Amino acid sequence: MTAFWALLKQLAIQALMQPCKIRVGNGMLWHIIALLEPAAMIEPIFSTQFRRIGVMTLVAVYLVILAGGIVRASGAGMGCPDWPKCFGQIIPPTSESQLPPDYHAIYAGRGYADTRFNAVKTWTEYVNRLIGATAGILVFLTLLSSRHYRKSDPAVFNLSLAVFLLIGFQAWLGARVVANHLNPWVITAHMLMAFTIVILLIYAITRSQRDSLAGIDVRRLPPRFKTVLQVVVGMSLLQIAMGTQIRQAMDPLIFQQLVHGDGGDRSVWRESFPIIFYIHRSFSSIILFTNLWLVWKIYNNIDRNSPLFRFGLALAALVVTAILTGVSLDRLGFPAVVQPVHLLMANLIFGTQFFLLLVYRYALGNS
């Protein structure tokens, strides 16, 4: 009853202040509904829930990128020559004796150049698919959790929906990778789609927490900090694009060595690389120093308990690690074990930079 009398009182006050806006009939009914409707604000428990599920999903997607890099570097992409099953089985075989006697002829008839069974490669690709399936489930849970934002911030829900749709497209691309016998362009598209999913996830998670991020004091940072950060993000995109081109130049050599046993010595591979490899290598020094400048400014001007400070330090560690893995690839003959780590570092660096840019934006009060 108290709520009812409070509602009548509010209606009476509005009728006296703005009588022309209070109408009898449908207009009055919609006015009452609007007053009864709660304010479009997200509950803290839902915000925390979305952040936790979103972060778990983001970690799973990064694991997919790492697993995909391992598959590509080890030549295990055709470890399962069919999709979604593996050698026609839900759980792949562990030995050749578990396959049909004529399995060589079966897969040779489907156009596969190498039909030999390799349990390590088969299970490497299978684990990659399991991680991908787990990421897909988590993406769906992220979408469900984002429904609470449909009124308070529809962009969070729309971003989560976009990620959900793209993860389905990503699964289809994975099937195309197998169907096209590891076509380099399809593999690259598969990787870029994972990259896009990561960016949208980071945007959705960060935007969902923008109210708390608005309290970060960034006034001590120099005015050019934002400009340099934006330039650095663009530089990282360019560096990743060049790395993709180098990777495509390596694919035929890896295929010859891992499948046919005739790829030559890895230490002399770079002699056949395009000029973009040397640009990529030299450009890394510029990226190193510009990122370290950003981190230095954050270190000296941001509160130690701020996420901006913590992720700034993380950015420095990631950039240094990426440089070290790049040097290892160049000087140690492109060891297969380093390639997926280098790929993961590149993706983590861009994701961290993008997160810092969003945090800085929300700290300034920009939506």
C-alpha positions in Angstrom: 0.0 0.0 0.0 2.9 2.4 0.8 4.2 1.9 -2.8 0.7 2.5 -4.2 0.2 5.8 -2.3 3.8 6.9 -3.3 2.9 6.2 -6.9 -0.3 8.3 -6.6 1.6 11.1 -5.0 4.1 11.1 -7.8 1.4 11.2 -10.4 -0.3 14.1 -8.6 2.9 16.1 -8.5 3.5 15.6 -12.2 -0.1 16.5 -13.0 0.4 19.8 -11.1 3.8 20.5 -12.6 3.0 19.4 -16.2 -0.8 18.9 -16.5 -0.6 18.7 -20.3 1.4 15.5 -20.2 -1.1 13.6 -18.0 -3.8 12.1 -20.2 -6.8 9.9 -19.5 -7.1 6.6 -21.3 -4.1 4.8 -23.0 -1.8 7.7 -22.4 -2.4 7.5 -18.7 -1.9 3.8 -18.8 1.5 4.0 -20.5 2.6 6.7 -18.1 1.8 4.5 -15.1 3.7 1.6 -16.7 6.7 3.8 -17.3 6.7 4.8 -13.6 6.4 1.2 -12.4 9.2 0.0 -14.7 12.5 -0.3 -12.8 15.4 1.8 -13.9 17.6 0.1 -16.5 20.6 -0.6 -14.3 22.5 -3.8 -14.2 22.7 -5.6 -10.8 26.2 -6.0 -9.5 25.8 -9.8 -9.3 25.0 -10.0 -13.0 27.9 -7.7 -13.9 30.3 -9.9 -11.9 28.8 -13.1 -13.5 29.2 -11.7 -17.0 32.8 -10.6 -16.3 33.8 -14.0 -15.0 32.2 -16.1 -17.7 33.5 -13.6 -20.3 37.1 -13.9 -19.0 36.9 -17.7 -19.0 35.6 -17.6 -22.6 38.5 -15.2 -23.6 41.0 -17.6 -22.0 39.5 -20.5 -23.9 39.7 -18.6 -27.2 43.3 -17.8 -26.6 43.9 -21.5 -25.9 42.3 -22.3 -29.3 44.7 -19.9 -30.9 47.7 -21.6 -29.2 46.4 -25.0 -30.1 45.8 -24.0 -33.7 49.4 -22.7 -33.8 50.7 -26.0 -32.5 48.7 -27.9 -35.0 50.0 -25.7 -37.9 53.6 -25.8 -36.7 53.6 -29.5 -36.2 51.9 -30.3 -39.5 49.0 -32.0 -37.6 46.3 -30.2 -39.5 45.3 -33.3 -41.4 45.8 -35.6 -38.3 42.0 -35.9 -38.6 41.3 -36.1 -42.3 37.5 -35.6 -41.9 35.3 -33.3 -39.9 33.6 -33.2 -37.4 34.6 -36.9 -36.8 38.2 -38.1 -36.9 38.7 -41.1 -39.2 35.0 -41.6 -39.1 35.0 -42.0 -35.3 33.8 -39.7 -32.5 36.9 -40.7 -30.4 39.9 -41.0 -32.7 42.0 -44.2 -32.9 45.3 -44.6 -31.1 46.8 -47.1 -33.4 46.6 -48.1 -37.1 45.1 -51.5 -36.2 41.9 -49.6 -35.2 41.4 -48.4 -38.8 39.9 -50.2 -41.7 42.4 -52.3 -43.7 41.8 -50.2 -46.8 41.9 -46.8 -45.1 44.8 -45.7 -47.4 42.7 -46.2 -50.5 39.7 -44.5 -48.9 41.5 -41.2 -48.1 43.6 -41.3 -51.2 40.4 -41.4 -53.1 39.3 -38.3 -51.3 42.4 -36.4 -52.6 44.7 -36.6 -49.6 48.4 -36.6 -50.5 49.5 -38.2 -47.2 47.3 -41.1 -45.9 49.7 -42.4 -43.3 48.3 -42.7 -39.7 50.2 -40.8 -37.0 48.7 -41.0 -33.6 50.5 -37.9 -32.2 49.2 -35.7 -35.1 45.8 -37.2 -34.9 45.4 -36.5 -31.2 47.0 -33.1 -31.5 44.3 -32.1 -34.0 41.6 -33.8 -31.9 42.6 -31.9 -28.7 42.5 -28.7 -30.8 38.9 -29.5 -31.8 38.0 -30.3 -28.2 39.3 -26.9 -27.0 37.4 -25.3 -29.8 34.2 -27.0 -28.8 34.7 -25.9 -25.2 35.2 -22.3 -26.3 31.9 -22.6 -28.2 30.0 -23.7 -25.1 31.5 -20.8 -23.1 30.6 -18.4 -25.8 27.0 -19.6 -25.6 27.1 -19.1 -21.8 28.5 -15.6 -22.3 25.6 -14.8 -24.6 23.1 -16.1 -21.9 24.8 -14.0 -19.3 24.7 -10.9 -21.4 20.9 -10.9 -21.6 20.8 -8.8 -18.4 22.4 -5.9 -20.4 19.7 -5.7 -23.0 18.1 -2.7 -21.3 21.0 -1.1 -19.5 23.6 -1.4 -22.3 22.3 -3.2 -25.4 25.8 -3.0 -27.0 27.1 -5.6 -24.5 24.4 -8.0 -25.6 24.9 -7.3 -29.3 28.6 -7.8 -29.0 28.0 -11.2 -27.3 25.5 -12.2 -29.9 28.0 -11.3 -32.7 30.7 -13.4 -31.0 28.2 -16.3 -30.8 27.4 -16.1 -34.5 31.1 -15.7 -35.4 32.0 -18.8 -33.4 29.6 -20.8 -35.5 31.2 -19.4 -38.7 34.6 -20.2 -37.2 33.5 -23.8 -36.8 32.5 -23.9 -40.5 35.8 -22.4 -41.5 37.5 -25.2 -39.5 35.6 -27.7 -41.6 36.7 -25.8 -44.8 40.4 -26.0 -43.7 40.1 -29.8 -43.7 38.0 -30.0 -46.9 40.5 -27.7 -48.7 43.5 -29.8 -47.6 45.1 -27.0 -45.5 44.8 -24.3 -48.1 47.0 -21.4 -46.7 44.4 -18.7 -47.4 41.7 -20.7 -45.6 44.0 -21.3 -42.7 44.8 -17.6 -42.5 41.1 -16.7 -42.6 40.5 -19.2 -39.8 43.2 -17.5 -37.7 41.9 -14.0 -38.4 38.4 -15.0 -37.4 39.7 -16.1 -34.0 41.5 -12.8 -33.8 38.2 -10.9 -34.5 36.4 -13.0 -31.9 39.0 -12.1 -29.3 38.6 -8.3 -30.0 34.8 -8.4 -29.7 35.0 -10.4 -26.5 37.4 -7.9 -24.9 35.2 -5.0 -26.0 32.1 -6.7 -24.5 33.8 -7.5 -21.2 35.4 -4.1 -20.8 32.3 -2.2 -21.7 30.3 -4.2 -19.2 32.6 -2.9 -16.5 32.8 0.7 -17.7 31.2 2.2 -14.6 33.9 0.9 -12.3 36.6 1.8 -14.9 35.4 5.4 -14.9 36.9 5.9 -11.4 40.5 5.4 -12.6 42.5 8.7 -12.4 44.4 9.2 -15.7 44.8 13.0 -15.4 48.5 12.7 -14.8 49.2 10.9 -18.1 50.5 13.2 -20.8 48.0 14.4 -23.4 49.7 12.5 -26.2 49.4 9.2 -24.4 46.1 8.4 -26.2 47.5 9.2 -29.6 50.6 7.1 -29.0 48.5 4.2 -27.8 46.2 4.4 -30.9 49.3 4.4 -33.1 50.8 1.4 -31.3 47.5 -0.5 -31.8 47.7 0.2 -35.5 51.4 -0.8 -35.6 50.6 -4.1 -33.9 47.9 -4.8 -36.5 50.4 -4.1 -39.3 53.0 -6.3 -37.6 50.5 -9.2 -37.3 49.5 -8.8 -41.0 53.2 -9.0 -42.0 53.6 -12.1 -39.8 50.7 -13.7 -41.6 52.4 -13.2 -44.9 55.6 -14.7 -43.6 53.7 -17.6 -42.3 52.1 -18.3 -45.7 55.6 -18.2 -47.2 56.6 -20.9 -44.7 53.7 -23.2 -45.2 55.0 -24.9 -48.4 58.4 -25.5 -46.7 56.7 -27.0 -43.6 54.5 -29.1 -45.8 57.4 -30.5 -47.7 59.4 -31.3 -44.6 56.7 -32.7 -42.4 54.7 -34.6 -45.0 57.2 -35.5 -47.6 60.4 -35.3 -45.5 61.9 -32.9 -48.0 61.8 -29.3 -46.8 65.6 -28.8 -46.4 67.3 -27.4 -43.4 65.1 -25.0 -41.4 68.1 -22.8 -40.8 68.3 -21.7 -44.4 64.5 -21.3 -44.9 64.7 -17.5 -44.5 66.8 -17.3 -47.7 63.6 -17.9 -49.7 61.5 -15.5 -47.7 60.1 -12.3 -49.2 61.4 -8.9 -48.3 58.5 -8.4 -45.9 60.3 -10.8 -43.5 63.1 -8.3 -43.0 60.7 -5.4 -42.6 58.8 -7.4 -40.0 62.0 -8.1 -38.1 63.2 -4.5 -38.1 59.8 -3.1 -37.3 59.8 -5.1 -34.1 62.4 -2.7 -32.5 60.1 0.3 -33.1 57.2 -1.6 -31.6 59.4 -2.5 -28.6 60.4 1.1 -27.7 57.0 2.7 -28.3 55.3 0.1 -26.1 57.9 0.6 -23.4 57.3 4.3 -23.5 53.6 3.7 -22.8 54.4 1.3 -20.0 56.8 3.8 -18.5 54.2 6.6 -18.5 51.7 4.2 -16.9 54.2 3.1 -14.3 55.0 6.7 -13.2 51.5 8.2 -13.3 48.9 5.5 -12.5 47.9 4.0 -9.2 49.4 0.7 -8.4 46.1 -1.0 -7.7 44.5 0.1 -11.0 43.9 -2.5 -13.8 45.6 0.1 -16.1 48.8 -0.3 -14.1 48.7 -4.1 -14.0 47.9 -4.6 -17.6 50.6 -2.0 -18.5 53.2 -4.2 -16.8 51.7 -7.2 -18.5 52.1 -5.5 -21.9 55.8 -4.9 -21.3 56.3 -8.6 -20.4 54.4 -9.7 -23.5 56.3 -7.5 -25.9 59.7 -8.6 -24.5 58.6 -12.3 -24.7 57.4 -11.8 -28.3 60.8 -10.2 -29.3 62.7 -13.1 -27.7 60.6 -15.7 -29.5 61.1 -13.8 -32.7 64.8 -13.7 -32.2 64.7 -17.5 -31.5 62.8 -18.1 -34.8 65.3 -16.0 -36.7 68.5 -17.3 -35.1 67.7 -20.9 -34.3 66.2 -22.0 -37.6 62.5 -21.5 -37.0 62.0 -24.3 -34.3 58.5 -25.6 -34.5 58.0 -25.3 -30.7 58.5 -21.5 -30.7 56.2 -20.7 -33.6 52.8 -21.1 -31.7 54.2 -19.2 -28.7 55.2 -16.3 -31.0 51.7 -16.3 -32.5 50.1 -16.3 -29.1 52.2 -13.4 -27.9 51.2 -11.3 -30.9 47.6 -11.9 -30.2 48.0 -11.2 -26.5 49.9 -8.0 -27.1 47.1 -6.6 -29.4 44.4 -7.7 -27.0 46.2 -6.0 -24.1 46.7 -2.8 -26.1 43.1 -2.8 -27.1 42.0 -3.3 -23.5 44.2 -0.4 -22.3 42.8 1.8 -25.0 39.2 1.0 -23.8 40.1 1.5 -20.2 41.7 4.9 -20.9 38.6 5.9 -22.9 36.2 5.0 -20.1 38.4 6.6 -17.5 38.1 9.8 -19.4 34.3 9.5 -19.3 33.8 8.6 -23.0 31.1 6.0 -23.7 
